[in-house]
Amino acid sequence: MPYVLILYYSRTGSVAAMAQQLARGVRRVQGIEARLRTVPPVSADTQASEPAVPADGAPYATLDDLRHCAGLLLGSPTRFGNMAAPLKYFLDSTSGLWVNGDLIDKPAAVFTSTSTLHGGQESTLLSMMLPLLHHGMVLMGQPYSEPALTHTRSGGTPYGPSHWAEGAEATTLSEHETILCQTLGQRMAQWALRGPRADDTQTASGD
């Protein structure tokens, strides 16, 4: 069965909570699955290593998880207005997928969480899109046809769902933040089922 890969890094649990709500949205659509995957932290100690399987939460992502996905939802907390190093480290390992064009024309979207309201949500989301553009993916935002985007008083942007954690510790997603995660997950699943290069296939068949 095709699947949407929800690939994220979460330090305190806020981004992981968003990933769960995105997965709920994906699962509203029949015929496609939500696959949750995370990445291990990066250590300055070259001798440090993580176990092959996390003690809890989502399994660690592999390149095959990314290669075979029908759509991608990519999430990270903000680090100085950019994605966190562990997720960037994983993306830096995807050169082989880029060479083969494995992700071309597949839909993708991004999500983030910050501890302060103006702590870089939009810059993080925009900068997370850059490697996806290099892979030839089709970026998906969040349209203002979703009322929660207008009414939210915490997270939520047209560039993708976001969460205001209000400090260093994870907090519960607001009602609007939850809705925005679920609606984007559903929208991604619907687009992913269309498949990449559908127009090219029709043209080749003489349609």
Phi, psi and omega in degrees: 000139176296156182217152169265125178274121175255097188255125187209163167236136181222129182266313184250355177111349182294313180293324176297321178295320176297318180301321179296321179289323174299319178297322177299321177295318178301319185287353173289341185260127180285146174092007180211149183249161171255125179245110180272128179218145178236183178229151180285157176293159177259134182247145175286342178275114184292346178270348182285145178211154177259154174297155183297334179234130180298152179294328177206170180082196184290150175294163175288143182286150171242165177297328178293326175303318181284318183301319189260005182289153175269342178196159185230132169243117189246125186228143179204148166292160179276142174231099182056044177079014181220173178292158179289151184303320181301320179288320177298321179300317179295314181297327178294345180268005187262021181302324180297322177294323178295316180300319182276351182069030186294336185253003183301132176072005175277141181287147180214151176211165187230157178210156185207171176218143177228156179275344176236151188298321180249040186268017175110022181302309186290320180293325177295314180298315181295317181289331176294336180287337188300310178296332179290324175296321178296331177279356179079019180283158179262115187279140181240128175260200181236111187285155180284003171292345175273111185304328182299335180291329178275325188269347184300143174243017177224250180273167178128119180221161175289349179273350181148164180297149175215165182223136175262108185280345176057044177137187185282338184263154180294142176235165181289139177296142175288167179301316181291321177298319179297314180300316182295322175296313184294319182291324177290321176301317178295316180296319178298317180299319180296317179290321182297326180292339178291335178081149179288147172062033180298321180295322179297321180295318180294321180295319181295331182273001176094006180287000000 
